[in-house]
Amino acid sequence: MCLGIPGRIIRIDDAGRKLAIVDVSGVRRQINIACIVDAEHPVESCVGDWVLVHVGFAMSRIDENEAAETLKILTELGEAQAEIEAMRQSALH
């Protein structure tokens, strides 16, 4: 299963190599933005874009509402996973 995590591009590090810094829930990391740039949306215009990040690449642009909803769902899934793990740890063997 592939999972894209929403993040917001905060700066361009290397326009020639299409490298940017993305903020994902407060964690900043360098990503490749080659998949989301073209003649109509060049590298320089990507600052401020919300993107889905997977294995170090911005795979697609999304709007802010979609980013917020995806982050909410991922948080809920994480909480559900923690509950399942807690139940597993306390299960009778």
N, C-alpha and C positions, 0 to 999 in steps of 0.2 A: 504494500500500500504506500502511495506517495502522499505526503502531507506538505502543503504549502502554508507557511506561517506569515501572517500579515506584518508588514513593517513599513516605515516611512523613510524615504530617502532624505537624508539631511545634508549631504554634500557630495560633490564629485571629487574623487581623489586623483584620477588619471583619465582624462577624457579620451585620449588616444587608445588606451587599453579597455575603455568602458568599465572602469572600476569606480564604485561609489560606496559611501558609508550609509548603512541603513540602521534605524533604531527600531528594535523589536521589543516592545514592553520594557524600555529602559536599557536594554542590552544593545550595544553598538558593535557592528561588525562590517567588514568589507565584503562587498558582493560584486558580481559581474552583472551588468545591466544590458548586455548585448541583445538579449531576447525582447527587450521592450523599447528599443530605439529604432527609428527609421527617419526618412527624410522629413516627415511631418512632425515628428516628436524626437528631436535630436538630444544628444547626451545632456547638454546644458539645461534643457527644459525639464529634466527629471527631478530636480530638487523639489521636495514637497510632495512628490507622487507617493501614493500608497501602492504597495506591490505585494504579491505573494512570493515568498522566498523559499526555495527548495535547494538543498545541497550547494549553497553559495551562489545561486543564480536567482535574479528576479525573473520569474516565469511569466507574469502578466501584471498589468496595472489593474487596480480595483478602486472603487470609490471609498470614501471615508466611512460611510454607513456599513458597507459590506465588510470592511476591515474590522469595525467595532463588533459587528455581529459574529464574525468568525472568531475573534479573540474571546468573546463571551462563551461561545460554544466550546472552544478548546479549554477554557478555564473550567467549565462545567464537567467536561470529560475527564479532566485531570482530577477534579474532586471526586467524581464517581469512581475512577480508578483507585484512588486512595482509600475510599470506603470498601471497595471490593477486596483490596489487599488486606485491610484491617480485618475484614470478615474471614479471609483465608487464614490469617495468622492466628485467629482465635477459634478456628473450627476444631471440632472434636476429631481426633484421629483414630 
